[in-house]
Amino acid sequence: MQNKTSVTDLRDAVQAAERTSLKVPSCQQLSVQDTRTLTEELQERTVETRNQTTTLSAAADAVVASRDAKVLADAKASLVKAVNAAQGTLDSSYGKVADNKTRVTLQQAIDAANKVLSDKSVKDPKRYQDAQSKLAAPVKAVNGSVAAKVAADKAAADAAAAKAAAQAQARSSSGSSGSSGSSSSGSYSRSTTSGGSSSGTGSYTGSGSSGSTSRNSTGSTSGSSGSSKSSTGTDWGAWADSRKNDNAGCTKGNNGCPVG
């Protein structure tokens, strides 16, 4: 009951009505004066009974009204609680749903419920109850969409992790089997001939995983007094000495001319 005193008032009215009673004697035993007195008393009791009936009716109506007010208040309070919970679901699901249309639908249901709550003319608890029932499906849809996104994000994360692991394994395998190298190698030889001449050759070769280089060099030196060799190895000094007295094929005055 919204007003607990209404029940007490009704009880008191019933008890008062029960106390109102009138014993009417037999008409054969009444004198004229007694009859007049009894008539007056009956009239008074009639008024009293009418008043008690009014009181009883009002008390009963108050009890019914208190009951209805309690039902209405409870329905409204239940709707307020449902709206708050739905708003919490809407706020916490921002950016976390697979389909944002579910949040739009829930927002519309919350707006409709708040409109009912703000209506001061509501007397029927069914309006509150209907508005609350219309919140259930949108809330469930949002929660389902949140769960769907969580599952989708987990699947995507697992796939990305598996792909990264596969790529790392592939790089590791290619690095261990495809990398090779060799140290540089080289050779050099030197020889000397009579008369102090020397010649030498050298080479260098290097190879690695990215490329190779090579170099070759040749050279000759000579160091004897009065003698020289051409690049073909002919000793023109010795040849000139052997031709000092031989002027054939040479220009006069140029002893030892090798070229004429």
Secondary structure, DSSP 8 states (H G I E B T S, - for coil): ---THHHHHHHHHHHHHHH-------GGG--HHHHHHHHHHHHHHHHHHHHHHHHHHHHHHHHHHHHHHHHHHHHHHHHHHHHHHHHHHHHHTTT--S-THHHHHHHHHHHHHHHHHT-TT---HHHHHHHHHHHHHHHHHHHHHHHHHHHHHHHHHHHHHHHHHHHHHHHHHHHHHH---EEEEEEEEEEE-TTS-EEEEEEEEEE-SS-EEEEEEEEEE---TT--B-TT--BHHHHHHTTTT--TTS-TT-TT-S--
